[in-house]
Amino acid sequence: MRPESAISIDSLIRDSGGIQGEALPFAEHVDHIMDRAITDEQPSESTREDWKNDAIRVKAFFATIPACDIELEHVNAYIKEYHAEASANVQNRKVSFLKKLFSYAVDESLMLDNPATRKKMRPIDEKRRQRLSIDTFMAIRQHAAPWLRTAMDLALQTTHARLEVSRIRYSIKEPKNGVCGCVWLDQPENGIYGTLYIHRQKVQKKEASHVAIPIGAELKRIIDDSRDSVASPYVVHRIPQRNVKRSKEVSHPTQVAPDYLSRAFSALRDELGLSDHLEMDERPSFHEVRALAAHLFDKQGIGPQGCMAHTDAKSTKIYTRNHIDWVEVPHGEIKTG
């Protein structure tokens, strides 16, 4: 009778949800695990929104599956259910999200191991998106609304991406974490009017997160030309449409959200028919302005590594201000007319 007694005890424990809750449906643990992940990793607003959408799907799929019973077959079924037609990049990201959640579950003794780690990632094709040519850039710029033209010019001169460009303020008192903006000199010195400080939110391994860019004549012209009758602290700004919910990525009604900036660029590109010969995922996006800028600076003899704030570039200088290490890039300008 002993084996039956042992089985009965195990069954009772399982029926009650397990010792740590491992026998409860995994869906019941997702909210708590998400709170831990967000606290630990501090993702950007856009990433957080992506996670929340993924979490909704995870809770729906694992609504009746105990955490301790999840296997690789469930990972495969989840991807097939929600992302069967998605690209390799997207499928790999979704597997990585499951891997993240399951790693916390293992940490809390809800799972013995992480089945998502056994899932083979799909091979990624070489980058399909085409480079942005200067001719295409100029054609889009010529027809762009003033605010979009300003964003394009700032991206070209600074080599920075949509998130940083959309956060540049006309003036800040001093550089600090989480802020992008201009500190102006009382009088120009050797053709330099001040410094544009950029705190990059997403950085590559060899790139600095705090960048100091000298404001020369061309960058000053772009900033000056952006000023209009709209009262806004942001260089890239526009009057928003009525009854449109404000993005969580912006802190002022006139600030342009990074996603809106990308969509406006792509919409104008397609409206002008500049990339009709390419598939949608091959057409250059706003992000490609950064690579174009690096290419143009390189042609002028200014190392793109310095412009893009690679910390191992010989042309960069590192100095400390307000207890933050800032990478000062060399002054350089690209003339767009």
Residue pairs with C-beta under 8 A, 6 or more apart in sequence:
13 19
13 23
14 23
15 23
16 23
17 23
17 24
18 24
18 66
18 68
19 109
20 108
20 109
20 110
21 28
21 29
21 67
21 110
22 66
22 67
22 68
22 109
22 110
22 111
23 66
23 67
23 68
24 66
24 67
25 62
25 63
25 64
25 65
25 66
25 67
26 58
26 62
26 65
26 66
26 67
26 70
26 105
26 110
27 58
27 59
27 60
27 62
27 63
29 67
29 105
29 108
29 110
30 55
30 58
30 59
30 62
30 101
31 55
33 101
33 104
33 105
33 108
34 51
34 52
34 55
34 101
36 104
37 51
37 100
37 101
37 104
38 48
38 51
43 51
44 163
44 201
44 202
44 249
45 248
45 249
46 249
46 258
46 259
49 248
51 97
54 94
54 97
55 101
57 78
57 82
58 78
58 97
58 98
58 101
61 74
61 77
61 78
61 81
61 82
62 70
62 74
65 74
67 105
67 110
67 111
68 110
68 111
68 112
70 102
70 111
70 115
71 115
72 115
72 116
72 118
72 119
74 115
75 95
75 98
75 115
75 116
75 119
76 119
78 94
78 98
79 91
79 94
79 95
82 94
83 90
83 91
83 94
86 94
87 281
88 122
88 123
88 124
88 125
89 124
91 122
92 121
92 122
92 124
95 116
95 119
95 121
96 116
98 116
98 119
99 114
99 116
99 117
99 119
102 111
102 114
102 115
102 116
102 117
103 114
105 111
105 114
106 112
106 113
106 114
128 279
128 281
128 282
129 281
129 282
129 283
129 284
129 285
129 288
130 275
130 278
130 282
130 283
130 284
130 288
131 284
131 288
131 291
131 292
131 295
132 284
132 288
132 289
132 291
132 292
133 292
134 292
134 296
136 269
136 274
136 275
136 284
137 152
137 156
137 289
137 292
138 336
138 337
139 272
139 274
140 152
140 265
140 268
140 269
140 272
140 274
141 149
141 152
141 153
141 336
143 268
143 272
144 152
144 268
145 238
145 264
146 226
146 228
147 226
147 236
147 237
147 238
147 256
148 261
148 264
148 265
148 268
150 222
150 225
150 226
150 235
150 236
151 162
151 165
151 166
151 236
151 256
151 261
151 265
151 286
152 265
152 286
152 289
153 222
153 336
154 160
154 165
154 168
154 219
154 222
154 235
154 236
155 161
155 162
155 165
155 286
155 289
155 290
155 293
156 289
156 292
156 293
156 296
156 334
156 336
157 218
157 219
157 222
157 293
157 333
157 334
158 164
158 165
158 196
158 198
158 213
158 219
158 293
159 290
159 293
159 294
159 297
159 304
159 307
159 308
160 198
160 200
160 211
160 290
161 202
161 286
161 287
161 290
162 258
162 261
162 262
162 286
162 287
163 201
163 202
163 249
163 258
164 180
164 198
164 199
164 200
164 201
165 236
165 261
166 234
166 236
166 249
166 250
166 255
166 256
166 257
166 258
166 261
167 179
167 180
167 234
167 255
168 180
168 181
168 182
168 196
168 198
168 234
168 235
168 236
169 179
169 180
169 181
169 182
169 233
169 234
169 235
170 181
170 182
170 223
170 227
170 233
170 234
170 235
171 181
171 182
171 183
171 184
171 233
172 179
172 181
172 182
172 183
172 197
173 183
174 183
174 321
174 322
175 181
175 183
175 195
175 197
175 210
175 212
175 321
175 322
175 324
175 326
176 199
176 322
176 324
177 199
177 210
177 324
178 199
179 197
179 199
180 196
180 197
180 198
180 199
181 196
181 197
182 194
182 195
182 196
182 197
182 215
182 223
183 194
183 195
183 197
184 193
184 194
184 215
185 192
185 193
185 194
191 216
191 217
191 331
192 214
192 215
192 216
192 331
193 215
193 216
193 217
193 220
194 215
195 212
195 213
195 214
195 215
196 212
196 213
196 214
196 215
196 219
197 210
197 211
197 212
197 213
197 326
198 210
198 211
198 212
198 213
199 209
199 210
199 211
200 207
200 208
200 209
200 210
200 211
200 309
201 209
203 209
206 310
206 311
206 312
207 308
207 309
207 310
207 311
208 309
208 310
208 311
208 316
208 318
208 325
208 326
208 327
210 324
210 325
210 326
210 327
211 309
211 326
211 327
211 329
212 319
212 326
212 327
212 328
212 329
213 219
213 329
214 328
214 329
214 330
214 331
215 223
216 331
216 333
217 333
218 333
218 334
218 335
219 333
222 235
223 235
226 235
226 236
226 237
230 237
230 238
230 239
230 254
231 254
232 252
232 254
232 255
233 252
234 252
234 254
234 255
234 256
236 255
236 256
236 261
237 252
237 254
237 255
237 256
238 254
238 256
239 254
240 246
240 253
240 254
246 253
247 257
247 259
247 260
249 257
249 258
249 259
250 256
250 257
261 286
262 285
262 286
262 287
265 285
265 286
266 283
266 285
266 286
269 275
269 283
269 284
270 276
270 283
275 282
275 283
275 284
290 308
293 304
293 307
293 334
294 304
294 307
294 308
295 304
296 334
297 303
297 304
297 307
297 332
297 334
298 304
300 332
300 334
302 330
302 332
303 313
303 314
303 315
303 330
305 312
305 313
305 315
305 316
306 313
306 314
306 315
306 316
306 329
306 330
307 329
307 330
307 332
308 329
309 316
309 327
309 329
310 316
311 318
311 327
315 329
315 330
316 327
316 328
316 329
316 330
317 327
317 328
318 325
318 326
318 327
318 328
319 325
319 326
319 328
320 326
